[in-house]
Amino acid sequence: MDRASTPYDVRDGLTLVPEPGRSHAFTLRVGGADQSHVDLADPTRLVFEYVQRIADTLDLLRPPPDRIGVVHVGGAGLTLPRYVAVTRPRSAQVVLEPDADLTAYVRDHLPLPSRSGIKVRPVDGRTGLAGLRDAYADVVVVDAFEGPVVPPDLTTAEAFGEVARVLRPDGVLLANIADRGPFAYARRVLAAARTAFAETVVTAEPATLKGRRFGNVLLVASRAPLPVQAMSRRAASSVFPYRVLAGPDLDSVLGGGARFTDADAEASPAPPGGATFFA
């Protein structure tokens, strides 16, 4: 993508940059950081590799075209909600996005199709989750950033307990975080998630898991068994191949952390050099 492309619109730190050669595709920048890519003509075209990873995992765990209930913590350009709306028509989706100005900007310039089933609520993740009834959703996607970091209140034992309450008994959490080796932050997030979920899996690019670069780490968690072998096969055949860690392999890389709680929560580390890892 050509970062020198002429911005389509700039407003209060929000910028929409057209993708060269694609009149209906745009990158949304917030404060100069690339935060979302949206292709209005083809919402199934996912440019950011970690968003494709989330979609791969979602498609395996909850195959289309069956309807599902999804709660998205973090909205930005609504890339993944658009994907779900196209691949699983009539699905019920709630997006918890506290930045009402950002949502208004996105609605103006990247409008949602009619009857998309996507409802955006102007609340933060913890507040929005607390307002949902028990066993409300099949999937909760946590992909929220404040600037370059994951908010501290979204990765604690209490936060994951709230997610587990909102999920159905076989529901799945997909949480995007960012870290690099030796993964002091990710270890604590995993430990916190394990207080609420019996099954945990982590996926990431091989270079990230080897500690060679800062990158996105996707946590998959459920109270029901997860199809680890099928996830590994899907990961290996993805457009952007990645690794899946579970069981002893996961413990060897990310085990041994002290769980985050609301009393000692921390934001994720900021990426080096101004790099961005948003959805």
KEKE-450570 format. One record per residue (C-alpha): residue in three letters; x negated, y negated, z. Coordinates in nm, 3 decimals, decimal comma, padded with zeros to 5 digits, always signed. Last residue first. Layout:
BEGIN
<pt resn="Ala" px="X" py="Y" pz="Z"/>
...
# end
This chain:
BEGIN
<pt resn="Ala" px="+00,728" py="+00,378" pz="+01,306"/>
<pt resn="Phe" px="+00,418" py="+00,232" pz="+01,469"/>
<pt resn="Phe" px="+00,054" py="+00,329" pz="+01,489"/>
<pt resn="Thr" px="-00,137" py="+00,006" pz="+01,449"/>
<pt resn="Ala" px="-00,507" py="-00,067" pz="+01,434"/>
<pt resn="Gly" px="-00,615" py="-00,393" pz="+01,598"/>
<pt resn="Gly" px="-00,977" py="-00,287" pz="+01,628"/>
<pt resn="Pro" px="-00,914" py="-00,014" pz="+01,880"/>
<pt resn="Pro" px="-00,562" py="+00,104" pz="+01,960"/>
<pt resn="Ala" px="-00,423" py="-00,012" pz="+02,293"/>
<pt resn="Pro" px="-00,413" py="+00,252" pz="+02,565"/>
<pt resn="Ser" px="-00,063" py="+00,369" pz="+02,659"/>
<pt resn="Ala" px="+00,120" py="+00,176" pz="+02,927"/>
<pt resn="Glu" px="+00,087" py="+00,290" pz="+03,286"/>
<pt resn="Ala" px="+00,332" py="+00,418" pz="+03,545"/>
<pt resn="Asp" px="+00,225" py="+00,446" pz="+03,910"/>
<pt resn="Ala" px="+00,551" py="+00,420" pz="+04,105"/>
<pt resn="Asp" px="+00,774" py="+00,515" pz="+03,812"/>
<pt resn="Thr" px="+00,586" py="+00,844" pz="+03,799"/>
<pt resn="Phe" px="+00,308" py="+00,963" pz="+03,567"/>
<pt resn="Arg" px="+00,204" py="+01,323" pz="+03,612"/>
<pt resn="Ala" px="-00,151" py="+01,405" pz="+03,714"/>
<pt resn="Gly" px="-00,328" py="+01,561" pz="+03,417"/>
<pt resn="Gly" px="-00,480" py="+01,908" pz="+03,409"/>
<pt resn="Gly" px="-00,382" py="+02,013" pz="+03,059"/>
<pt resn="Leu" px="-00,432" py="+01,824" pz="+02,734"/>
<pt resn="Val" px="-00,689" py="+02,017" pz="+02,531"/>
<pt resn="Ser" px="-00,722" py="+02,348" pz="+02,715"/>
<pt resn="Asp" px="-00,360" py="+02,338" pz="+02,829"/>
<pt resn="Leu" px="-00,237" py="+02,303" pz="+02,472"/>
<pt resn="Asp" px="-00,438" py="+02,602" pz="+02,357"/>
<pt resn="Pro" px="-00,319" py="+02,799" pz="+02,661"/>
<pt resn="Gly" px="+00,048" py="+02,749" pz="+02,567"/>
<pt resn="Ala" px="+00,115" py="+02,525" pz="+02,270"/>
<pt resn="Leu" px="-00,080" py="+02,313" pz="+02,023"/>
<pt resn="Val" px="+00,033" py="+02,235" pz="+01,668"/>
<pt resn="Arg" px="-00,212" py="+02,096" pz="+01,418"/>
<pt resn="Tyr" px="-00,156" py="+01,857" pz="+01,128"/>
<pt resn="Pro" px="-00,131" py="+01,859" pz="+00,750"/>
<pt resn="Phe" px="-00,003" py="+01,536" pz="+00,586"/>
<pt resn="Val" px="+00,212" py="+01,658" pz="+00,297"/>
<pt resn="Ser" px="+00,303" py="+01,941" pz="+00,534"/>
<pt resn="Ser" px="+00,210" py="+02,304" pz="+00,468"/>
<pt resn="Ala" px="-00,005" py="+02,351" pz="+00,779"/>
<pt resn="Ala" px="+00,246" py="+02,175" pz="+01,003"/>
<pt resn="Arg" px="+00,536" py="+02,384" pz="+00,872"/>
<pt resn="Arg" px="+00,347" py="+02,702" pz="+00,948"/>
<pt resn="Ser" px="+00,259" py="+02,577" pz="+01,296"/>
<pt resn="Met" px="+00,620" py="+02,483" pz="+01,368"/>
<pt resn="Ala" px="+00,734" py="+02,828" pz="+01,257"/>
<pt resn="Gln" px="+00,483" py="+02,983" pz="+01,498"/>
<pt resn="Val" px="+00,591" py="+02,755" pz="+01,782"/>
<pt resn="Pro" px="+00,963" py="+02,814" pz="+01,754"/>
<pt resn="Leu" px="+01,056" py="+02,635" pz="+02,081"/>
<pt resn="Pro" px="+01,223" py="+02,814" pz="+02,371"/>
<pt resn="Ala" px="+01,495" py="+02,617" pz="+02,554"/>
<pt resn="Arg" px="+01,441" py="+02,347" pz="+02,820"/>
<pt resn="Ser" px="+01,287" py="+02,137" pz="+02,547"/>
<pt resn="Ala" px="+00,979" py="+01,935" pz="+02,463"/>
<pt resn="Val" px="+00,797" py="+01,811" pz="+02,153"/>
<pt resn="Leu" px="+00,519" py="+01,558" pz="+02,214"/>
<pt resn="Leu" px="+00,381" py="+01,384" pz="+01,905"/>
<pt resn="Val" px="+00,033" py="+01,236" pz="+01,934"/>
<pt resn="Asn" px="-00,047" py="+00,936" pz="+01,716"/>
<pt resn="Gly" px="-00,407" py="+00,837" pz="+01,668"/>
<pt resn="Phe" px="-00,740" py="+00,717" pz="+01,799"/>
<pt resn="Arg" px="-01,022" py="+00,896" pz="+01,624"/>
<pt resn="Arg" px="-01,283" py="+01,169" pz="+01,662"/>
<pt resn="Gly" px="-01,139" py="+01,322" pz="+01,977"/>
<pt resn="Lys" px="-01,094" py="+01,668" pz="+01,824"/>
<pt resn="Leu" px="-00,716" py="+01,632" pz="+01,864"/>
<pt resn="Thr" px="-00,726" py="+01,307" pz="+01,668"/>
<pt resn="Ala" px="-00,932" py="+01,453" pz="+01,385"/>
<pt resn="Pro" px="-00,698" py="+01,754" pz="+01,366"/>
<pt resn="Glu" px="-00,393" py="+01,528" pz="+01,318"/>
<pt resn="Ala" px="-00,138" py="+01,563" pz="+01,593"/>
<pt resn="Thr" px="+00,123" py="+01,800" pz="+01,736"/>
<pt resn="Val" px="+00,201" py="+01,879" pz="+02,100"/>
<pt resn="Val" px="+00,431" py="+02,151" pz="+02,233"/>
<pt resn="Thr" px="+00,619" py="+02,171" pz="+02,562"/>
<pt resn="Glu" px="+00,872" py="+02,424" pz="+02,694"/>
<pt resn="Ala" px="+01,001" py="+02,422" pz="+03,052"/>
<pt resn="Phe" px="+01,111" py="+02,059" pz="+03,038"/>
<pt resn="Ala" px="+01,176" py="+01,815" pz="+03,323"/>
<pt resn="Thr" px="+00,856" py="+01,825" pz="+03,533"/>
<pt resn="Arg" px="+00,667" py="+01,928" pz="+03,219"/>
<pt resn="Ala" px="+00,726" py="+01,586" pz="+03,068"/>
<pt resn="Ala" px="+00,530" py="+01,420" pz="+03,348"/>
<pt resn="Ala" px="+00,235" py="+01,653" pz="+03,299"/>
<pt resn="Leu" px="+00,240" py="+01,584" pz="+02,925"/>
<pt resn="Val" px="+00,240" py="+01,208" pz="+02,987"/>
<pt resn="Arg" px="-00,051" py="+01,244" pz="+03,231"/>
<pt resn="Arg" px="-00,259" py="+01,439" pz="+02,980"/>
<pt resn="Ala" px="-00,170" py="+01,188" pz="+02,707"/>
<pt resn="Tyr" px="-00,318" py="+00,901" pz="+02,911"/>
<pt resn="Ala" px="-00,652" py="+01,062" pz="+02,998"/>
<pt resn="Phe" px="-00,678" py="+01,196" pz="+02,644"/>
<pt resn="Pro" px="-01,053" py="+01,273" pz="+02,627"/>
<pt resn="Gly" px="-01,004" py="+01,193" pz="+02,345"/>
<pt resn="Arg" px="-00,774" py="+00,941" pz="+02,182"/>
<pt resn="Asp" px="-00,427" py="+00,808" pz="+02,254"/>
<pt resn="Ala" px="-00,093" py="+00,722" pz="+02,099"/>
<pt resn="Ile" px="+00,259" py="+00,835" pz="+02,193"/>
<pt resn="Asn" px="+00,553" py="+00,962" pz="+01,991"/>
<pt resn="Ala" px="+00,816" py="+01,155" pz="+02,187"/>
<pt resn="Leu" px="+01,043" py="+01,416" pz="+02,029"/>
<pt resn="Leu" px="+01,275" py="+01,559" pz="+02,296"/>
<pt resn="Val" px="+01,490" py="+01,858" pz="+02,206"/>
<pt resn="Gly" px="+01,830" py="+01,983" pz="+02,312"/>
<pt resn="Asp" px="+01,904" py="+02,345" pz="+02,407"/>
<pt resn="Pro" px="+02,085" py="+02,253" pz="+02,730"/>
<pt resn="Arg" px="+02,231" py="+01,935" pz="+02,574"/>
<pt resn="Leu" px="+02,018" py="+01,625" pz="+02,616"/>
<pt resn="Val" px="+02,118" py="+01,322" pz="+02,824"/>
<pt resn="Arg" px="+02,007" py="+01,484" pz="+03,150"/>
<pt resn="Ala" px="+01,675" py="+01,591" pz="+02,997"/>
<pt resn="Val" px="+01,613" py="+01,232" pz="+02,883"/>
<pt resn="Glu" px="+01,680" py="+01,107" pz="+03,236"/>
<pt resn="Gly" px="+01,436" py="+01,358" pz="+03,377"/>
<pt resn="Phe" px="+01,185" py="+01,245" pz="+03,117"/>
<pt resn="Ala" px="+01,216" py="+00,889" pz="+03,247"/>
<pt resn="Glu" px="+01,180" py="+01,001" pz="+03,610"/>
<pt resn="Ala" px="+00,867" py="+01,202" pz="+03,532"/>
<pt resn="Thr" px="+00,722" py="+00,897" pz="+03,363"/>
<pt resn="Thr" px="+00,664" py="+00,826" pz="+02,994"/>
<pt resn="Leu" px="+00,923" py="+00,560" pz="+02,906"/>
<pt resn="Asp" px="+00,856" py="+00,319" pz="+03,196"/>
<pt resn="Pro" px="+00,500" py="+00,246" pz="+03,082"/>
<pt resn="Pro" px="+00,598" py="+00,087" pz="+02,750"/>
<pt resn="Val" px="+00,400" py="+00,244" pz="+02,462"/>
<pt resn="Val" px="+00,132" py="+00,004" pz="+02,343"/>
<pt resn="Pro" px="+00,046" py="-00,211" pz="+02,037"/>
<pt resn="Gly" px="+00,309" py="-00,482" pz="+02,085"/>
<pt resn="Glu" px="+00,567" py="-00,326" pz="+02,311"/>
<pt resn="Phe" px="+00,619" py="+00,009" pz="+02,143"/>
<pt resn="Ala" px="+00,902" py="+00,258" pz="+02,114"/>
<pt resn="Asp" px="+00,924" py="+00,599" pz="+01,951"/>
<pt resn="Val" px="+01,120" py="+00,823" pz="+02,188"/>
<pt resn="Val" px="+01,344" py="+01,050" pz="+01,981"/>
<pt resn="Val" px="+01,620" py="+01,223" pz="+02,176"/>
<pt resn="Val" px="+01,780" py="+01,522" pz="+02,005"/>
<pt resn="Asp" px="+02,100" py="+01,723" pz="+02,047"/>
<pt resn="Ala" px="+02,271" py="+01,445" pz="+02,237"/>
<pt resn="Tyr" px="+02,531" py="+01,367" pz="+02,505"/>
<pt resn="Ala" px="+02,464" py="+01,646" pz="+02,755"/>
<pt resn="Asp" px="+02,532" py="+01,410" pz="+03,047"/>
<pt resn="Arg" px="+02,683" py="+01,072" pz="+02,961"/>
<pt resn="Leu" px="+02,485" py="+00,778" pz="+02,827"/>
<pt resn="Gly" px="+02,442" py="+00,452" pz="+03,020"/>
<pt resn="Ala" px="+02,122" py="+00,561" pz="+03,193"/>
<pt resn="Leu" px="+01,968" py="+00,625" pz="+02,852"/>
<pt resn="Gly" px="+02,036" py="+00,268" pz="+02,745"/>
<pt resn="Thr" px="+01,885" py="+00,117" pz="+03,056"/>
<pt resn="Arg" px="+01,575" py="+00,338" pz="+03,030"/>
<pt resn="Gly" px="+01,529" py="+00,266" pz="+02,662"/>
<pt resn="Asp" px="+01,578" py="-00,108" pz="+02,658"/>
<pt resn="Val" px="+01,911" py="-00,252" pz="+02,548"/>
<pt resn="Pro" px="+02,052" py="-00,418" pz="+02,236"/>
<pt resn="Arg" px="+02,254" py="-00,115" pz="+02,117"/>
<pt resn="Val" px="+02,224" py="-00,008" pz="+01,754"/>
<pt resn="Lys" px="+02,489" py="+00,227" pz="+01,616"/>
<pt resn="Ile" px="+02,403" py="+00,446" pz="+01,316"/>
<pt resn="Gly" px="+02,692" py="+00,653" pz="+01,178"/>
<pt resn="Ser" px="+02,594" py="+00,543" pz="+00,827"/>
<pt resn="Arg" px="+02,953" py="+00,451" pz="+00,744"/>
<pt resn="Ser" px="+02,836" py="+00,172" pz="+00,513"/>
<pt resn="Pro" px="+02,470" py="+00,178" pz="+00,420"/>
<pt resn="Leu" px="+02,231" py="-00,003" pz="+00,653"/>
<pt resn="Pro" px="+02,095" py="-00,337" pz="+00,542"/>
<pt resn="Leu" px="+01,721" py="-00,396" pz="+00,505"/>
<pt resn="His" px="+01,705" py="-00,774" pz="+00,480"/>
<pt resn="Asp" px="+01,991" py="-00,897" pz="+00,699"/>
<pt resn="Arg" px="+02,025" py="-00,584" pz="+00,912"/>
<pt resn="Val" px="+01,649" py="-00,581" pz="+00,972"/>
<pt resn="Tyr" px="+01,649" py="-00,946" pz="+01,080"/>
<pt resn="Ala" px="+01,945" py="-00,886" pz="+01,312"/>
<pt resn="Thr" px="+01,766" py="-00,587" pz="+01,465"/>
<pt resn="Leu" px="+01,452" py="-00,792" pz="+01,522"/>
<pt resn="Asp" px="+01,650" py="-01,072" pz="+01,684"/>
<pt resn="Ala" px="+01,826" py="-00,818" pz="+01,911"/>
<pt resn="Asp" px="+01,495" py="-00,688" pz="+02,045"/>
<pt resn="Pro" px="+01,617" py="-00,436" pz="+02,307"/>
<pt resn="Glu" px="+01,643" py="-00,142" pz="+02,064"/>
<pt resn="Leu" px="+01,829" py="+00,169" pz="+02,181"/>
<pt resn="Val" px="+01,952" py="+00,342" pz="+01,864"/>
<pt resn="Val" px="+02,257" py="+00,569" pz="+01,883"/>
<pt resn="Gln" px="+02,319" py="+00,822" pz="+01,609"/>
<pt resn="Ala" px="+02,626" py="+01,033" pz="+01,533"/>
<pt resn="Ser" px="+02,578" py="+01,253" pz="+01,228"/>
<pt resn="Arg" px="+02,831" py="+01,204" pz="+00,950"/>
<pt resn="Pro" px="+02,579" py="+01,291" pz="+00,680"/>
<pt resn="Arg" px="+02,277" py="+01,501" pz="+00,781"/>
<pt resn="Thr" px="+01,996" py="+01,439" pz="+00,529"/>
<pt resn="Val" px="+02,104" py="+01,084" pz="+00,447"/>
<pt resn="Ala" px="+02,196" py="+00,968" pz="+00,799"/>
<pt resn="Val" px="+01,892" py="+01,148" pz="+00,944"/>
<pt resn="Tyr" px="+01,654" py="+00,961" pz="+00,713"/>
<pt resn="Arg" px="+01,823" py="+00,628" pz="+00,788"/>
<pt resn="Pro" px="+01,786" py="+00,696" pz="+01,162"/>
<pt resn="Leu" px="+01,417" py="+00,775" pz="+01,099"/>
<pt resn="Thr" px="+01,338" py="+00,444" pz="+00,930"/>
<pt resn="Leu" px="+01,544" py="+00,217" pz="+01,155"/>
<pt resn="Gly" px="+01,323" py="-00,085" pz="+01,071"/>
<pt resn="Ala" px="+01,239" py="-00,144" pz="+01,440"/>
<pt resn="Gly" px="+01,449" py="+00,104" pz="+01,643"/>
<pt resn="Gly" px="+01,307" py="+00,221" pz="+01,972"/>
<pt resn="Val" px="+01,458" py="+00,496" pz="+02,188"/>
<pt resn="His" px="+01,652" py="+00,690" pz="+01,924"/>
<pt resn="Val" px="+01,943" py="+00,902" pz="+02,046"/>
<pt resn="Val" px="+02,052" py="+01,173" pz="+01,803"/>
<pt resn="Gly" px="+02,370" py="+01,376" pz="+01,775"/>
<pt resn="Ile" px="+02,361" py="+01,630" pz="+01,497"/>
<pt resn="Arg" px="+02,557" py="+01,713" pz="+01,184"/>
<pt resn="Asp" px="+02,445" py="+02,016" pz="+00,986"/>
<pt resn="Pro" px="+02,277" py="+01,934" pz="+00,653"/>
<pt resn="Pro" px="+02,005" py="+01,982" pz="+00,760"/>
<pt resn="Pro" px="+01,797" py="+02,203" pz="+00,991"/>
<pt resn="Arg" px="+01,778" py="+02,112" pz="+01,362"/>
<pt resn="Leu" px="+01,447" py="+02,250" pz="+01,489"/>
<pt resn="Leu" px="+01,277" py="+02,275" pz="+01,151"/>
<pt resn="Asp" px="+01,417" py="+01,952" pz="+01,011"/>
<pt resn="Leu" px="+01,333" py="+01,768" pz="+01,333"/>
<pt resn="Thr" px="+00,974" py="+01,889" pz="+01,325"/>
<pt resn="Asp" px="+00,925" py="+01,786" pz="+00,965"/>
<pt resn="Ala" px="+01,095" py="+01,450" pz="+01,032"/>
<pt resn="Ile" px="+00,863" py="+01,381" pz="+01,327"/>
<pt resn="Arg" px="+00,562" py="+01,472" pz="+01,115"/>
<pt resn="Gln" px="+00,687" py="+01,251" pz="+00,830"/>
<pt resn="Val" px="+00,705" py="+00,968" pz="+01,083"/>
<pt resn="Tyr" px="+00,347" py="+01,054" pz="+01,178"/>
<pt resn="Glu" px="+00,233" py="+01,020" pz="+00,820"/>
<pt resn="Phe" px="+00,381" py="+00,677" pz="+00,755"/>
<pt resn="Val" px="+00,522" py="+00,680" pz="+00,402"/>
<pt resn="Leu" px="+00,854" py="+00,859" pz="+00,453"/>
<pt resn="Arg" px="+01,061" py="+00,899" pz="+00,137"/>
<pt resn="Thr" px="+01,390" py="+01,042" pz="+00,266"/>
<pt resn="Pro" px="+01,538" py="+00,691" pz="+00,274"/>
<pt resn="Asp" px="+01,522" py="+00,678" pz="-00,108"/>
<pt resn="Ala" px="+01,649" py="+00,357" pz="-00,270"/>
<pt resn="Leu" px="+01,621" py="+00,160" pz="+00,056"/>
<pt resn="Asp" px="+01,262" py="+00,268" pz="+00,106"/>
<pt resn="Val" px="+01,168" py="+00,156" pz="+00,456"/>
<pt resn="His" px="+00,824" py="+00,127" pz="+00,613"/>
<pt resn="Ser" px="+00,801" py="+00,029" pz="+00,976"/>
<pt resn="Gln" px="+00,571" py="-00,145" pz="+01,224"/>
<pt resn="Asp" px="+00,281" py="-00,289" pz="+01,027"/>
<pt resn="Ala" px="+00,127" py="-00,535" pz="+01,272"/>
<pt resn="Gly" px="+00,108" py="-00,908" pz="+01,197"/>
<pt resn="Gly" px="+00,333" py="-01,005" pz="+01,487"/>
<pt resn="Val" px="+00,594" py="-00,762" pz="+01,364"/>
<pt resn="Arg" px="+00,547" py="-00,635" pz="+01,011"/>
<pt resn="Leu" px="+00,816" py="-00,452" pz="+00,817"/>
<pt resn="Thr" px="+00,689" py="-00,273" pz="+00,508"/>
<pt resn="Phe" px="+00,925" py="-00,271" pz="+00,213"/>
<pt resn="Ala" px="+01,067" py="-00,048" pz="-00,060"/>
<pt resn="His" px="+01,356" py="-00,142" pz="-00,290"/>
<pt resn="Ser" px="+01,160" py="-00,303" pz="-00,574"/>
<pt resn="Arg" px="+00,898" py="-00,031" pz="-00,584"/>
<pt resn="Gly" px="+00,596" py="-00,111" pz="-00,801"/>
<pt resn="Pro" px="+00,405" py="-00,290" pz="-00,528"/>
<pt resn="Glu" px="+00,568" py="-00,239" pz="-00,187"/>
<pt resn="Pro" px="+00,744" py="-00,552" pz="-00,072"/>
<pt resn="Val" px="+00,629" py="-00,715" pz="+00,255"/>
<pt resn="Leu" px="+00,885" py="-00,817" pz="+00,516"/>
<pt resn="Thr" px="+00,749" py="-01,033" pz="+00,795"/>
<pt resn="Leu" px="+00,867" py="-01,095" pz="+01,149"/>
<pt resn="Gly" px="+00,664" py="-01,333" pz="+01,365"/>
<pt resn="Asp" px="+00,947" py="-01,582" pz="+01,400"/>
<pt resn="Arg" px="+01,068" py="-01,548" pz="+01,041"/>
<pt resn="Val" px="+00,877" py="-01,458" pz="+00,726"/>
<pt resn="Asp" px="+01,041" py="-01,330" pz="+00,410"/>
<pt resn="Tyr" px="+00,932" py="-01,144" pz="+00,098"/>
<pt resn="Pro" px="+00,567" py="-01,152" pz="+00,192"/>
<pt resn="Thr" px="+00,331" py="-01,158" pz="-00,109"/>
<pt resn="Ser" px="+00,136" py="-00,835" pz="-00,133"/>
<pt resn="Ala" px="-00,217" py="-00,859" pz="+00,006"/>
<pt resn="Arg" px="-00,166" py="-00,548" pz="+00,220"/>
<pt resn="Asp" px="-00,135" py="-00,341" pz="-00,098"/>
<pt resn="Met" px="+00,000" py="+00,000" pz="+00,000"/>
# end
